[in-house]
């Protein structure tokens, strides 16, 4: 193929990918705030930074320091919130990072496989992957983490060991973006595992020492801050049997063994296959022999695809194995592909390369259509993409709609300095702008009322989105009706804003 023909093909690939991205992202973009506490917490932390109040829980009247979420993603979205409070603007920033990630995927795959056809196919599969599309329009850290981790890997592949390390902009870039990725999600430490594995076999002791030293020095401030505030919350969750039920106590060795078996089984048979085919597995159904067979086949192709990479196979293997090793000991109550969303592009690359290389083993000379054959997988993904579109265009469920209407009423009527006790405080805050807190989980009405007084609560919300409202708050209100005055009543379903008389 001539240089002109090759350049023409590249332009065609770029045009197709650009059109596909705009179409897919526009088709599935959801302007609503996701009904996830994490995305609202990221928003409030970003707002605190944008307003110059520091890394604090701005939605609480105490404005206590936050010690749960790494500050990287809130710092990123604060750059938007300086200019506007728009949730949509923050979501579009994630969309921009997703688009830039597609460009990185193309460059990285071409560098690792030396095949522009594979780079195009894998980039197109990433664009139409329903998991990546879903997280690209959320105020969540998965897509920003994916962008910086891919950028770090790409920089790493450009390192020139012939240069003095302090003059190699790619080495500096790889380390800086690794650190940024770590500050977005703690799983970023797995990038260091990839670096180490590659340098271990290359005997790059100097580069290992440089990477480790830079990482430790950069991570130390966040670690020390966490220790000062009582220890990292992620480590505390890791040590619990069930973070949603602390009463079960701390996990012992037997619990960790059960957790690793459960996590391995789930990722192997359901979640890794779901990243490729997006078939939305049903976790309440028993595993079958076909689940194990498909999982084994996919893992074999992924492993073979990594092994047959033209270069940097140890870097990719180390990063993926480091990520999965951490996830094997993570509490198994958290199911779904969320934790492996940032490595979906690498799974896609390895799977497609494994398929192509397997055909090459069978037939030494393969034709161009073989490189495009994996696009058949897209037939499995269209249903999931259509479901995303339908969900994006649908309104909130009625109970959530009323919940947010109560919050909006408070903001519209100038009650942003009020303290509101409700079931989902972080989500409520994004619409009310008021201070929020959760009521105490106790069936002792006197104890719950005393806690409201202690926290100087002005209003409580009786909603139908959170079961604990009926279990704890509503009984206390009914036992002490004289302490509450109805301010707002919305119907279908009944949702109340009550003034608490201190």
KAFEN-V560318 format. One record per pair of residues at least 12 apart in sequence whose C-alpha atoms are under 7 Angstrom apart, sorted by the first residue. I is the first residue (numbers start at 0). J is the second residue. If there is no record, write none. Layout:
# KAFEN-V560318
i=I j=J
i=I j=J
This chain:
# KAFEN-V560318
i=12 j=119
i=16 j=123
i=20 j=126
i=23 j=127
i=24 j=132
i=26 j=388
i=27 j=132
i=27 j=387
i=27 j=388
i=27 j=391
i=28 j=136
i=28 j=391
i=29 j=136
i=29 j=391
i=30 j=87
i=33 j=137
i=36 j=425
i=36 j=426
i=38 j=138
i=38 j=139
i=39 j=425
i=39 j=426
i=39 j=429
i=40 j=425
i=41 j=73
i=42 j=73
i=43 j=57
i=43 j=58
i=44 j=56
i=44 j=57
i=44 j=73
i=45 j=73
i=45 j=74
i=45 j=76
i=45 j=77
i=46 j=77
i=46 j=80
i=48 j=74
i=48 j=77
i=49 j=77
i=49 j=78
i=49 j=80
i=49 j=81
i=58 j=428
i=58 j=433
i=58 j=434
i=58 j=435
i=59 j=434
i=59 j=435
i=59 j=436
i=60 j=434
i=66 j=225
i=66 j=228
i=66 j=231
i=66 j=232
i=67 j=231
i=67 j=232
i=67 j=233
i=69 j=182
i=69 j=183
i=69 j=184
i=70 j=182
i=70 j=183
i=71 j=179
i=71 j=182
i=71 j=183
i=72 j=140
i=72 j=183
i=76 j=89
i=89 j=138
i=90 j=136
i=90 j=137
i=90 j=138
i=91 j=136
i=93 j=135
i=93 j=136
i=93 j=142
i=93 j=143
i=94 j=135
i=94 j=136
i=96 j=142
i=96 j=143
i=96 j=146
i=97 j=135
i=97 j=142
i=100 j=146
i=101 j=122
i=103 j=149
i=103 j=150
i=104 j=122
i=105 j=118
i=105 j=119
i=105 j=122
i=107 j=153
i=108 j=348
i=111 j=308
i=111 j=309
i=111 j=310
i=111 j=311
i=112 j=308
i=112 j=309
i=116 j=370
i=117 j=370
i=120 j=371
i=120 j=374
i=121 j=347
i=121 j=348
i=124 j=377
i=125 j=344
i=128 j=380
i=129 j=277
i=129 j=380
i=129 j=383
i=129 j=384
i=130 j=340
i=131 j=340
i=140 j=183
i=141 j=340
i=141 j=341
i=142 j=341
i=144 j=180
i=144 j=183
i=144 j=184
i=144 j=341
i=145 j=341
i=147 j=176
i=147 j=179
i=147 j=180
i=148 j=176
i=148 j=177
i=148 j=180
i=150 j=176
i=151 j=172
i=151 j=173
i=151 j=176
i=151 j=177
i=152 j=173
i=154 j=169
i=154 j=170
i=154 j=172
i=154 j=173
i=155 j=169
i=155 j=170
i=155 j=173
i=157 j=169
i=158 j=170
i=174 j=210
i=177 j=190
i=178 j=214
i=178 j=217
i=186 j=322
i=189 j=318
i=189 j=321
i=189 j=322
i=190 j=318
i=192 j=317
i=192 j=318
i=192 j=321
i=193 j=313
i=193 j=314
i=193 j=315
i=193 j=316
i=193 j=317
i=193 j=318
i=194 j=314
i=195 j=207
i=196 j=313
i=196 j=314
i=196 j=317
i=197 j=313
i=197 j=314
i=237 j=329
i=237 j=330
i=238 j=250
i=240 j=254
i=241 j=330
i=241 j=332
i=255 j=328
i=258 j=328
i=258 j=330
i=258 j=331
i=259 j=327
i=259 j=328
i=261 j=331
i=262 j=327
i=262 j=331
i=263 j=327
i=267 j=294
i=268 j=290
i=268 j=291
i=268 j=294
i=270 j=335
i=270 j=336
i=272 j=294
i=272 j=297
i=274 j=343
i=275 j=347
i=276 j=376
i=276 j=379
i=276 j=380
i=277 j=380
i=277 j=383
i=300 j=350
i=300 j=353
i=300 j=354
i=301 j=346
i=301 j=349
i=301 j=350
i=301 j=353
i=303 j=353
i=304 j=349
i=304 j=350
i=304 j=352
i=304 j=353
i=305 j=349
i=307 j=356
i=351 j=373
i=355 j=369
i=355 j=370
i=397 j=491
i=397 j=492
i=398 j=463
i=398 j=464
i=398 j=492
i=399 j=464
i=401 j=489
i=401 j=494
i=402 j=462
i=402 j=494
i=403 j=427
i=403 j=430
i=405 j=496
i=406 j=427
i=406 j=430
i=406 j=431
i=407 j=430
i=407 j=431
i=409 j=431
i=410 j=431
i=410 j=432
i=414 j=433
i=415 j=431
i=415 j=432
i=415 j=433
i=416 j=433
i=416 j=434
i=417 j=433
i=417 j=434
i=417 j=457
i=418 j=433
i=418 j=434
i=418 j=435
i=418 j=455
i=418 j=456
i=418 j=457
i=418 j=458
i=419 j=434
i=419 j=435
i=419 j=436
i=419 j=456
i=419 j=457
i=419 j=458
i=419 j=459
i=420 j=435
i=420 j=436
i=420 j=437
i=420 j=438
i=420 j=456
i=420 j=458
i=420 j=459
i=420 j=460
i=421 j=436
i=421 j=437
i=421 j=438
i=421 j=459
i=421 j=460
i=422 j=437
i=422 j=465
i=422 j=468
i=424 j=436
i=424 j=437
i=438 j=472
i=440 j=471
i=441 j=471
i=442 j=471
i=444 j=475
i=452 j=501
i=456 j=499
i=457 j=498
i=457 j=499
i=458 j=496
i=458 j=497
i=458 j=498
i=458 j=499
i=459 j=496
i=459 j=497
i=459 j=498
i=459 j=499
i=460 j=495
i=460 j=496
i=460 j=497
i=461 j=473
i=461 j=494
i=461 j=495
i=461 j=496
i=462 j=494
i=462 j=495
i=463 j=494
i=482 j=499
i=482 j=500
i=483 j=497
i=483 j=498
i=483 j=499
i=483 j=500
i=484 j=497
i=484 j=498
i=484 j=499
i=485 j=497
i=485 j=498
i=486 j=498
